[in-house]
Amino acid sequence: MATIVIALGGNAILQPGQAGTAAEQAENIRKTCVQIAGMIEAGHRVVVTHGNGPQVGNLLIQQEEASAVVPPMPMDVAGAMSQGMLGYWMQNQLDNLLRERGIVKPVVTLVTQVLVDRDDPAFKNPTKPVGPFYTEAKAQRYMAEKGWQMKEDAGRGWRRVVPSPNPKAIWEKEAIKTLVDAGAVVICSGGGGVPSFLEGEKLTGCEAVIDKDLAGQRLAADVGADLFCILTDVPKVCLRYKQPDQEMLSRVTLAQMHKYASEGHFKAGSMGPKVEAIMRFVEATGKWGVISSLDDATQAVEGNAGTVIVP
């Protein structure tokens, strides 16, 4: 019986071209949870983490649109809201699927805080766009009134940019380990968790976005996982992606993957953070990791699909 941390990509929750209604997202999550239920039925202990980009973006738009009626909530609160919303859908669907299979097992969502360093270089160079697009006039006003940093986005308008710091530790890791040891399926660290500073004895959320895959690696290491699995929308990691000589990787050593990464095969906005997260996990633990498509998930956790990275 292995303890597996599963990191779900955005396609597990919202498909391209969908409006993002509650019904659409719940159905996508149900299909995803079929795969996770299969892993649990096979005897694995499972911890699930997930992205939240479109969802937290929509929440920030809702905050903006309703700001004349009710006070808008800051980013850390919106992140916690998205963890609750997506965790509820996963918890509900997974619980139903397990009971259909005759499996009685608690499924728990835990709103998770992730420690970051106030001196992280990301706080001096915010790069992550969040929330709605604004006119230049409104962007200038918000920069003056709220101290936000804003950037023009390829002719589509102005957007707020926030830091994307490195995750240092999962604050609730002992609670997660206790729940897993007690037999629970735990959904946690959604969207990379709520970025938080620890200063003295005080823990405080901050307005930033942690990369969900790097936070997933931190989660997997902190809870002592035997395997870290990232599920995305492609079957394997590729060299020379979408080029005529594209090459799919099946089983790769950590040293080989470092070499490929240094050669620039994995882009920062797509496969780069996933590869970096798996390499960090393998390097820190001496265990193995896998990147696979959602459809191949049950085979991937057995090492029979996806790109397997070994020490």
Buried (B, 14 or more C-beta within 10 A) or exposed (E): EBBBBBBBBBBBBBBEEEEEEEEBBBBBBBEBBEBBBBBBBEEBBBBBBBBBBBBBBBBBEBBBEEEEEEEBBEBBBBBBBBBEBBBBBBBBBBBEBBEEEEEEBEBBBBBBBBBBBEEBEBBEEBEBBBBBBBEEEBBEBBBEEEEBBBEEEEEEBBBBBBBBBBBBBBBBBEBBBEBBEEEBBBBBBBBBBBBBBBEEEEEEBBBBBBBBBBBBBBBBBBBBBBBBBBBBBBBBBBBEBEEEEEEEBEEBEBEEBBEBBEEEBBEEEEBBBBBBBBBBBBBEBEBBBBBBBBBBBBBBBEEEBBBBBBE
